[in-house]
Amino acid sequence: MSAWHPQWIGLPLGPSSHSDPSVLKRHRIYKMDRLMERGFPFSRRLRGHASCVNSLAFSNGDGRWLASGGDDPHILLWDFHQDDLHTPSRMFHGHTANVFAVAFSATNQHLYTGDTDNAIIRYDLGIESAPPGPQKSHAPDAVFRQHEDSIRAISCHPEQDDIFMSAGEDGRIIMHDARADSRLTRAQGTLQHDAEFTGLQFHPTMHNIFVTSDSRGQVCLRDTRIAFGPLCRRRQNGIVQTYVTTITKPSFPWLCNPEVSSVTFDSTGTKLAATMMHYLPTIYSVTDPYPIAVCSGEALSTGPLEHSAERTYSNGCTIKHGSFGGPGMGNDHLYCAGSDDFRAYVWRIPDPMALVDRRESHDASIWTNSGNSETVGYRAPKSGTCYVPYQLNAPLCRITGHQSIVNTALMHPHYPYIITSGIERDIILHSSTPTSPSAVNLPLTPTEVRSLPPSTVERRRLVLHAMGLIGGQSNDTDDNDDSRAIALFDEILRQEGSADVFTIRRCNETLEEEHDSDDASEETTVV
């Protein structure tokens, strides 16, 4: 692996005149922060998959390995200790359907993956002893089939290689404990919900705590000690905090509950982000039930958008996953996410306490007469207060390079990289510099973004090909490009991309009654 040369980020070479580690750390953070201000303008396509790439994960520790899964449905492993990364180092087989979840175990001994055929596969990585190269495809080490519907998320215990949790569209969270002395029965390790689970993650430092999201729009912090085990020990489905995700605005007299398609902690476990369908990424302080910020693309870091009609951040058509990061900076003050406008976005997240100070609160009884009629606020059902989180409407940068929807944006834990994937078969490595530890001579990424074209006869034919409704060869495509997939999702965007969340996700009375039971847990503190 090439050295991560200090001069590439403006750090001094050789011995420093500062002996205080805290001074050196602040200096490095300052230099890295300046580097981040340039964005991620250089990129390279990583080729290996044959279809959409749905899920990405970096290995724990130094982030040497990137695992990717998609519709192939192969699992690929990419080595970021290579001098000039182009191709995958390993390939794994065993899935028979689209892969939507990948996760490394605590010490990277295992890789867990989940698909839409209800299967979770464990691979024994044995990375150091296996010969390099993707030519040989590696078989599963174990297969888990406790779910009865698609696997949406997998999260591994931060310290135990043989413990992980999975979330499925069957409404189950399952705690898997493969240790020989485990006494957890299948029933004791299952949490059953009455809505599809869409997201799941262990807290990075409090290992009994985990967060979940579901198709109903609920985001909950739960405790394994009261979520699993004998019935006599279980309470409130393990919930210790419910986050307010229902939104309203003065011009709309009802609440609506956007579906939350994924949720993630930052590396310290002090912040979490919820990816909301037909709305905006929403940032929470873990100890506060109300959001402290929402992220939009209404402006640029340099000022207003050049054209008022320009497409900007939106999320209405695919399952998306964002991530926190801040390589080498001591905290995750950046958040990135993919978008339906064929870009990824990076926002700088201010200190949570500063965001709380900027948050507005309004009496719900006079909310309809307050300010802009289109201002969106968060209010719990039956609550007397509506909160308007601070809007981060000017992203630090917008990332280009894709020809269709970006589903996943993942920040490397140490290097100034963002990895993106989506409808296309290629993964894109984005870098702040043209030369870096894992890639050299990276070209500048084209800044032009493909516009959403109108429907034509040929594009409709591509859609029918993609759906398998007609055979034969289209005039403009072959099996080695993404034209059919792009045409299909262009059509989905034309039909569904502009849906109004206040129209399609209006809360009904039954849902409000269900939320009433959660109000008491909103102020619960985590012990």
C-alpha positions in Angstrom: 0.0 0.0 0.0 1.3 3.5 -0.8 2.0 5.8 2.0 -0.6 8.4 2.9 1.9 11.3 2.4 1.4 14.2 4.7 2.1 16.8 2.0 -1.0 15.7 0.2 -3.1 17.3 2.9 -0.7 20.1 3.8 0.6 18.5 7.0 4.3 19.3 7.9 6.9 16.6 7.1 9.4 15.3 9.6 9.5 16.2 13.3 7.1 18.8 14.5 7.9 21.7 16.8 4.8 20.9 18.8 5.2 18.2 21.4 1.6 18.5 22.7 -0.5 15.7 21.0 -3.6 17.8 21.3 -2.0 20.6 19.3 -1.0 18.1 16.6 -4.5 16.7 16.5 -6.0 20.1 16.2 -3.6 21.0 13.4 -4.4 17.8 11.5 -8.2 18.4 12.0 -7.7 21.9 10.7 -5.8 20.7 7.6 -8.2 17.9 6.9 -11.2 20.3 7.3 -9.6 22.6 4.7 -9.2 19.6 2.4 -12.9 18.6 2.8 -13.9 22.1 1.7 -12.7 21.2 -1.8 -15.2 18.5 -1.9 -14.6 15.2 -3.7 -13.9 16.2 -7.3 -11.8 13.2 -8.5 -13.2 9.8 -9.1 -12.8 6.3 -10.6 -15.3 3.7 -11.6 -14.8 0.3 -9.8 -16.0 -2.4 -12.2 -16.9 -5.9 -11.1 -20.7 -6.2 -10.7 -23.1 -7.0 -13.5 -26.2 -5.1 -12.2 -27.4 -2.6 -9.7 -25.3 -2.3 -6.5 -27.5 -1.9 -3.4 -25.3 -2.2 -0.4 -21.8 -1.2 0.7 -19.9 -1.7 3.9 -16.3 -1.0 5.1 -14.5 -3.4 7.4 -14.0 -2.4 11.0 -10.7 -0.8 12.1 -8.7 0.7 9.3 -11.4 0.2 6.6 -9.2 -1.9 4.5 -12.0 -3.9 2.9 -15.1 -2.7 1.1 -17.9 -5.3 0.6 -20.5 -4.7 -2.0 -23.7 -6.5 -2.9 -26.4 -6.1 -5.5 -28.7 -7.7 -8.0 -26.0 -10.0 -9.5 -26.3 -11.4 -6.8 -22.5 -11.8 -6.1 -20.7 -10.3 -3.1 -17.4 -8.6 -4.0 -14.6 -7.6 -1.7 -12.3 -4.7 -2.6 -8.9 -4.1 -1.0 -8.1 -0.5 -0.1 -4.5 -1.4 0.8 -3.8 -1.8 -2.9 -1.6 0.8 -4.5 -4.0 1.5 -7.3 -7.5 -0.1 -6.9 -9.3 -1.1 -10.0 -10.8 -4.6 -9.5 -12.2 -6.7 -6.6 -9.9 -9.0 -4.7 -12.6 -11.6 -3.8 -15.9 -12.9 -5.0 -18.5 -14.8 -2.9 -21.5 -16.8 -4.2 -24.5 -18.4 -2.6 -27.3 -15.8 -2.9 -30.2 -16.4 -5.3 -31.8 -13.0 -5.1 -31.0 -9.3 -4.8 -28.7 -8.5 -1.9 -29.6 -5.4 0.2 -27.5 -5.8 3.4 -23.8 -6.5 4.0 -22.0 -6.2 7.3 -18.6 -7.2 8.8 -18.3 -8.9 12.1 -16.5 -7.2 15.0 -12.9 -8.4 14.0 -13.7 -8.9 10.3 -13.6 -12.7 10.7 -17.1 -13.0 9.1 -19.1 -11.2 6.4 -22.8 -11.4 6.8 -25.1 -10.6 3.8 -28.9 -10.6 3.4 -31.2 -10.9 0.3 -34.7 -10.6 -0.9 -35.1 -14.4 -0.8 -35.2 -14.2 3.0 -31.7 -15.7 3.4 -28.7 -14.5 5.4 -25.3 -15.9 4.5 -22.2 -15.9 6.6 -18.8 -16.0 4.8 -15.6 -17.0 6.6 -13.3 -14.3 5.2 -9.9 -16.0 5.9 -8.6 -13.1 3.9 -4.9 -13.4 4.7 -4.6 -17.1 3.8 -6.8 -17.0 0.6 -5.1 -16.5 -2.8 -5.9 -13.0 -4.2 -8.1 -12.4 -7.2 -11.9 -12.6 -8.0 -11.4 -15.6 -10.4 -12.3 -18.1 -7.6 -15.7 -17.6 -6.1 -15.9 -18.5 -2.4 -18.8 -20.5 -0.9 -21.0 -19.7 2.1 -19.8 -20.8 5.6 -23.4 -20.8 7.0 -26.9 -19.9 5.9 -29.6 -18.5 8.2 -33.3 -18.8 7.2 -35.3 -17.6 10.2 -36.9 -14.7 8.3 -40.0 -15.1 6.2 -39.5 -12.0 4.0 -36.7 -9.8 2.5 -33.7 -8.9 4.7 -33.4 -5.1 5.0 -30.5 -4.7 7.4 -27.8 -6.6 9.3 -25.8 -5.2 12.2 -23.0 -7.0 13.9 -22.2 -6.8 17.6 -19.3 -4.4 18.1 -17.2 -6.9 20.1 -18.5 -10.4 19.4 -17.9 -12.0 16.0 -20.7 -14.6 16.4 -23.5 -12.2 17.4 -25.5 -10.2 14.9 -29.0 -8.8 14.5 -31.1 -8.8 11.3 -34.2 -6.8 10.3 -36.7 -8.1 7.8 -39.9 -7.0 6.0 -41.6 -9.8 8.0 -41.6 -7.3 10.9 -38.9 -9.3 12.8 -35.7 -8.3 14.5 -33.7 -11.5 15.1 -30.8 -11.7 17.5 -28.4 -14.4 16.1 -26.0 -15.9 18.6 -23.8 -18.6 17.0 -21.6 -19.1 20.1 -21.4 -22.7 21.3 -22.6 -21.9 24.8 -25.5 -19.7 23.7 -28.8 -20.4 25.5 -30.9 -18.1 23.5 -33.8 -20.0 21.8 -35.3 -18.9 18.5 -38.4 -17.5 20.2 -36.3 -15.6 22.8 -34.1 -14.1 20.1 -37.0 -12.8 18.0 -38.7 -9.4 18.4 -42.0 -9.3 16.4 -43.4 -6.0 15.1 -46.6 -5.2 13.2 -44.9 -3.2 10.5 -42.0 -4.0 8.2 -38.6 -3.2 9.6 -36.4 -1.1 7.3 -33.3 -0.3 9.3 -31.2 -1.5 12.2 -27.9 -0.7 13.9 -26.1 -1.5 17.1 -25.0 1.6 19.1 -21.2 1.9 18.6 -20.4 2.2 22.3 -23.4 1.0 24.3 -23.6 -2.5 23.0 -27.0 -3.3 24.6 -28.6 -0.4 22.7 -29.7 -0.5 19.1 -31.8 1.7 16.8 -34.6 0.5 14.4 -36.7 2.1 11.7 -39.9 0.8 10.0 -42.2 1.3 7.1 -44.7 3.1 9.3 -42.1 5.9 9.9 -41.1 5.0 13.4 -37.5 5.4 14.6 -36.9 3.8 18.0 -34.0 3.3 20.3 -34.2 -0.2 22.0 -32.4 -2.1 24.6 -31.5 -5.8 24.0 -32.0 -6.6 27.7 -35.7 -5.9 27.5 -36.3 -6.6 23.8 -35.1 -10.3 23.8 -35.0 -13.2 26.2 -37.9 -14.7 28.3 -41.2 -13.0 28.2 -40.9 -12.1 31.9 -38.0 -9.9 31.1 -39.4 -8.1 28.1 -40.9 -4.6 28.3 -42.3 -2.1 25.7 -40.8 -4.1 22.8 -37.4 -3.0 24.1 -38.1 0.7 23.4 -36.3 3.2 25.6 -36.7 6.2 23.2 -39.1 7.0 20.4 -38.0 9.7 18.0 -40.6 12.1 16.5 -40.9 11.5 12.8 -44.4 12.9 12.1 -44.4 16.2 10.2 -46.9 18.9 9.5 -47.0 22.5 8.1 -49.3 25.5 8.7 -51.1 24.9 5.4 -51.8 21.2 6.2 -54.1 20.5 9.2 -53.0 16.8 9.6 -49.8 15.0 10.5 -48.1 12.8 8.0 -45.5 10.0 8.6 -42.9 9.6 5.9 -41.6 6.1 5.6 -38.0 5.8 7.0 -36.0 3.6 4.6 -32.8 3.4 6.7 -31.2 4.8 9.9 -27.6 5.1 11.0 -25.5 6.3 14.0 -22.4 8.4 13.7 -19.2 6.7 15.0 -19.6 8.2 18.5 -23.2 7.2 18.9 -24.2 10.8 19.7 -26.1 11.5 16.5 -28.3 9.5 14.2 -29.8 10.2 10.7 -33.1 8.9 9.4 -33.5 8.6 5.6 -37.1 9.6 4.8 -38.9 8.7 1.7 -40.4 11.7 -0.2 -38.7 14.0 2.4 -35.3 15.0 3.6 -32.5 13.3 5.6 -33.2 14.2 9.3 -30.6 14.4 12.0 -31.3 13.7 15.7 -29.2 14.0 18.8 -29.6 10.5 20.3 -30.9 11.9 23.7 -33.5 14.2 22.1 -36.7 12.9 20.7 -37.1 15.8 18.3 -34.8 16.4 15.3 -32.1 19.0 15.4 -31.6 19.4 11.6 -32.8 18.5 8.2 -30.6 18.4 5.1 -31.7 19.7 1.8 -30.1 20.9 -1.5 -32.0 24.2 -2.0 -28.8 26.1 -2.3 -25.1 25.7 -3.0 -22.2 26.4 -0.6 -21.4 29.3 -2.9 -24.9 30.7 -3.1 -28.3 30.0 -4.7 -28.8 27.4 -7.4 -28.0 28.8 -10.9 -31.5 27.7 -12.2 -34.6 27.7 -10.1 -35.9 24.7 -12.1 -32.7 22.6 -11.5 -33.4 19.2 -9.9 -31.9 18.9 -6.4 -32.0 16.4 -3.5 -35.0 14.1 -3.5 -35.7 10.6 -2.4 -38.8 8.9 -3.7 -38.0 5.8 -5.7 -35.4 3.5 -4.2 -34.0 2.3 -0.8 -31.2 4.6 0.2 -28.5 4.5 2.8 -26.5 7.5 4.0 -23.5 7.7 6.3 -21.7 10.0 8.7 -17.9 10.6 8.4 -15.0 12.9 8.9 -11.8 11.1 8.1 -9.0 11.7 10.6 -11.0 14.5 12.3 -11.9 13.0 15.6 -15.7 13.2 15.0 -18.2 12.7 12.3 -19.2 16.2 11.3 -20.1 15.3 7.8 -23.1 13.4 6.5 -23.6 12.1 2.9 -26.5 10.6 1.0 -27.5 9.6 -2.5 -30.4 11.3 -4.4 -32.9 10.8 -7.2 -31.3 13.6 -9.1 -28.3 11.4 -9.9 -26.0 13.0 -7.4 -24.8 12.4 -3.9 -24.8 15.2 -1.3 -22.4 16.0 1.5 -23.5 18.2 4.4 -21.4 19.7 7.2 -23.3 19.0 10.5 -22.7 21.7 13.2 -22.3 20.8 16.9 -25.6 19.3 18.2 -26.0 21.9 21.0 -25.7 24.7 18.4 -28.4 23.1 16.3 -30.7 22.7 19.4 -30.2 26.5 20.0 -31.3 27.2 16.4 -34.3 24.9 16.5 -37.7 26.7 16.7 -40.7 25.7 18.8 -44.3 26.8 18.2 -47.5 26.3 20.2 -49.5 23.8 18.1 -52.7 25.8 18.7 -51.3 28.8 16.8 -49.1 26.8 14.4 -51.5 27.4 11.4 -51.0 31.1 11.7 -47.2 31.2 12.2 -44.8 32.3 9.6 -44.5 30.6 6.2 -47.4 28.3 5.4 -45.0 25.8 3.8 -42.6 25.6 6.8 -42.4 22.0 7.9 -42.4 21.1 11.6 -42.2 17.9 13.6 -44.9 17.2 16.1 -45.9 14.1 18.0 -49.6 13.2 17.8 -51.6 14.9 20.6 -48.5 17.0 21.5 -49.0 20.7 22.1 -45.7 21.8 20.6 -44.3 21.8 17.1 -40.6 21.9 16.5 -38.9 23.3 13.4 -35.3 21.9 13.1 -32.6 24.0 11.6 -32.4 23.4 7.8 -28.9 22.8 6.4 -30.0 23.9 2.9 -26.5 24.4 1.4 -24.5 21.2 1.2 -20.8 21.3 1.5 -20.6 19.7 -2.0 -22.6 17.8 -4.6 -21.0 14.6 -6.0 -21.5 13.8 -9.7 -20.5 10.9 -12.0 -23.6 8.8 -12.0 -26.1 8.4 -14.8 -29.0 7.4 -12.6 -30.2 7.3 -9.0 -27.6 7.0 -6.3 -28.7 4.6 -3.6 -25.8 4.4 -1.2 -23.1 7.0 -0.2 -20.5 5.6 2.2 -17.6 7.6 3.8 -14.3 5.8 4.4 -13.4 5.9 8.1 -9.9 7.3 7.6 -9.2 8.3 4.0 -10.9 11.3 2.2 -13.0 9.0 0.1 -16.8 8.7 -0.5 -18.0 5.5 -2.2 -21.3 5.7 -4.1 -23.4 3.1 -5.9 -26.9 2.7 -7.3 -28.8 1.8 -10.4 -25.6 1.4 -12.4 -23.4 -1.7 -12.1 -20.3 0.4 -11.4 -19.3 1.6 -7.9 -17.6 5.0 -8.0 -14.7 6.0 -5.7 -14.7 9.7 -5.1 -11.6 11.4 -3.7 -10.6 14.9 -2.5 -7.2 14.5 -4.2 -6.0 13.0 -7.5 -3.5 10.8 -5.8 -4.2 8.9 -2.6 -3.3 5.7 -0.7 -5.5 3.4 -2.8 -5.7 5.2 -6.2 -3.4 7.3 -8.3 -4.0 9.6 -11.3 -7.7 10.0 -10.7 -9.3 12.2 -13.3 -11.7 15.1 -12.5 -15.3 13.9 -12.4 -17.6 15.5 -15.0 -19.8 18.0 -13.3 -22.6 17.8 -15.9 -25.6 15.7 -14.7 -27.9 13.9 -17.1 -31.3 15.4 -17.2 -34.4 13.2 -16.8 -35.6 12.7 -20.5 -39.2 12.5 -21.7 -40.6 9.2 -22.5 -40.2 7.9 -26.1 -41.0 4.8 -28.0 -37.4 3.5 -27.7 -37.2 4.3 -24.0 -40.5 2.5 -23.4 -39.0 -0.5 -25.3 -36.0 -0.4 -23.0 -38.3 -0.4 -20.0 -40.1 -3.5 -21.3 -36.8 -5.2 -21.9 -35.7 -4.4 -18.3 -39.0 -5.8 -16.9 -38.6 -9.0 -19.0 -41.8 -8.4 -20.8 -40.3 -8.6 -24.3 -37.2 -10.4 -25.6 -34.7 -9.8 -28.3 -32.1 -7.1 -28.6 -32.8 -3.4 -28.3 -31.1 -1.2 -30.9 -29.2 0.9 -28.3 -28.1 -1.5 -25.7 -26.3 -4.8 -25.0 -25.8 -7.0 -21.9 -22.8 -5.0 -20.9 -24.3 -1.6 -20.3 -27.0 -0.2 -17.9 -29.3 1.4 -20.5 -32.3 -0.9 -19.7 -32.0 -0.4 -15.9 -31.5 3.4 -16.4 -34.6 3.6 -18.7 -36.6 1.6 -16.1 -35.8 3.9 -13.3 -36.2 7.0 -15.4 -39.8 5.8 -16.0 -40.3 5.2 -12.3 -39.0 8.7 -11.6 -41.4 10.2 -14.1 -44.3 8.4 -12.5 -43.4 8.5 -8.8 -40.6 10.9 -8.2 -42.6 14.0 -7.6 -45.1 12.5 -5.1 -46.1 14.9 -2.2 -45.4 13.3 1.1 -48.3 15.2 2.7 -50.7 13.6 0.1 -49.5 10.0 0.1 -48.5 9.6 3.8 -51.3 11.4 5.8 -51.7 9.8 9.2 -55.0 8.1 9.9 -56.6 7.9 13.3 -55.5 4.3 13.9 -51.9 5.4 13.4 -52.3 8.3 15.8 -53.7 6.0 18.4 -50.7 3.7 18.0 -48.4 6.7 18.4 -50.2 7.8 21.6 -48.8 4.8 23.4 -45.3 5.9 22.4 -45.6 9.5 23.9 -44.7 8.3 27.3 -41.4 7.0 26.1 -40.4 10.1 24.2 -38.7 11.6 27.3 -37.1 8.4 28.5 -33.4 8.7 29.0 -31.0 6.0 28.1 -29.1 4.5 31.0 
